[in-house]
């Protein structure tokens, strides 16, 4: 049974963030707010939790295109190959913000992602999401929670989210109503930025 935890974005409770981060270290799955839609996430270093997320999404873990939720750009060197100045300027200009940037991965990627050549990086403009990463001490692996409804693509109400996901996750963080527009996804692995999905973030970089 999922535990619904109310955390306020204006002043996230460090105690609650630490409690949830500790559970994530032990393999807990969470649903949490970002600056776009609510996300399903877990500790990047817990293989069992990663496998559960992949199973929920119906994909093979090693082929899954999950995002890495990072605290700031300073985390990039941990998982991303060296990038040029122009790419860094794009990142610095737009993060934190509603973007997922596809970047070249390096050899430090968790073992389950070793075969992947790229990584999707998110630095959301949301104090709850960032606070969780800080409390955890490393990135969160994340994917948007989709809705089965063909008209409503993303559920925005935490009380409805916990109703639906009650038996699949351990915690649902109620950070207020979420957005119903996902992040803009841009591939920065080539010579020019390539738009993969237009979302909340402006495509004018």
N, C-alpha and C positions, 0 to 999 in steps of 0.2 A: 504493500500500500504506500503510495507516494505521500510524503509529508509536504503540505503547503506552508511555505514560510514567507511572511510579508517582510520585505526589505524596501526601505525608502531610498530612491535614487539620490535625493538631495543630501542625505546624510546616512549612507549605508552603515549598518551596525557591524563594527569590526568583529565582535564576538560571534555573530551569526555567520559572517563570511568565513571566519576561522573554523567554525563547527562544520560547515558544509565542505570546505576545502579538505578538512581532515577525513571526512567521509569519502570524498573523491579519491584521496590517496589510497583508501581501502577498496576502491572499485565502484563507488556509487555513480549512478547516472543522474544527471540533473537536467531540468529545463529552466532556462534563465533568460532574462531580458537583454536585448542589445539595443543599438541605436536604430535597428530596423525591425525585423520580426523576432519572435522568441526562438531560441536555439536549443537543440539537444546536444549536450556535451558531456565530456568526461576527462579525466587526467590523461594527458598525452602519453604518459609512461606506464599506464596500467593496461597490459595486453588483454586481460579478460574483459575489462570494461569496453575497450575498443572493439572487441569482437561482438559484444552485445549491441553496440551502436550500429555496426555494420549489418548485423542480423535484422535489426529493426528496420533499417533502410533497404534491406533486401539486396545487398551488394557484397562482393568478396572484399575482405578487409584490405588486402594488398592492392586492390584496384580502386578503392574508394577515393573520391575526391572531397575529402573533408577539409575544412578550413582550420588553420592554426590561429586561435585567438591569443594575441600577444599584448603585453602591457604597453609597449612603446617600440619605436623604431630601433632602439638599442638592442632589442632581442633578435633582430634579423640575422646578425652574423652567426648566431647559434645554429641556424637551419638553412640559411640562404647563401649561395655562392656569391662571390664578390660581384657587385653591380657597379655600373658606371655612374658618373656624376649626374647625367640627365635623368636617369631612372630614379636616383635617390631624391632629386629635386621634386619629381612628381609625387613620390611617396610622402615627402616632408610637407608638401603643399596640401595634400588631401587627407592625411591621417593625423589624429584620429578622425574617423568619419565613416560614412555608409558605403565602404568599398571593400571588395575582395581583390587583391592584386596577386596574379599568378607570377611567381618568380622562380628562378632556377634553384633547385634544392642542392644541398651539399651532403657530405658523408656523415654528418651528425644526426640525420633524420633517424627517428626511432626504428628499430630493426624491422618492424612490420612494413615500413614504408621505404626500405632501402632501395627497392627497384624503381621507385618513382624519381623522375628527373625534375619534376616541378613541385612547388608547394603553394597553396593558396593562403595568403597572409591577411588577417583582419586585425585592425586596432580600432574597436568600436568606440564611439563617443558616448559611453555609458559608464557611470561610476560603479554600478553593481558588477558589470562584466569585468571591468578593469580591476576592481577590488578583489574579485574571486581569483583572478590570475596572480595578483600580488600575494594573496594568502596562500595560494597553491605553490607558488615558487617556480612555476613553469607554465607553458601555454596550455590552453584547453583545446582539445579536438572538438570541432563543432560542425553541426549541420542544421539547416532550417527545419522546423517542424511543419510539415505539409498537412493540409486538411483534405479529407476525402471528398468534400463538397466540390463540385466542378466550378461553381460560381465563386465560393469563398476559398481562395487558395491558402490563406494563412489564418489560423485562429488567433485573435487578439486579446480575448478575455481569459485571464489566468484561472478563473473558476471553471470555465469550460475546458481549459487545457488539462487541469488536474482530473476532471471527470473522465476525459478520454484516455489519458496516459497513466492513470492510477496504478495499473499493474505492470507497467513497463519501466518506470523510473523510480528513483528513491526520493527525489526532492523536486518540487516545482516552486521556483522563486517568484512570488507575486511582486513585481516591480511596477504595477499599474498596467493599464491597457497598452498593448504593443502596437507596432505599426503593421500594416498589411502589405507593405512593399519591401521586397528583399534588397540586399546590397547590389550595387553595380559591380559586375565582374570584368576586370580588364587584365589582359595578358601582356606582361612586360618582358617576356623572354626573348622577343625579337628586336629588330632595329626600330620598329615603331609600335606604339601601344595598339592593341587589338581589342575591340569591344566584344566580349563574350555574351554578356547579358546586361541589358539596361535596367537599372533598378532605381533606388532612391537617390544615389549619388549622381551628380551632373556628369555627362560624358565629355564636357568641355574641361579637359585637364590643363 
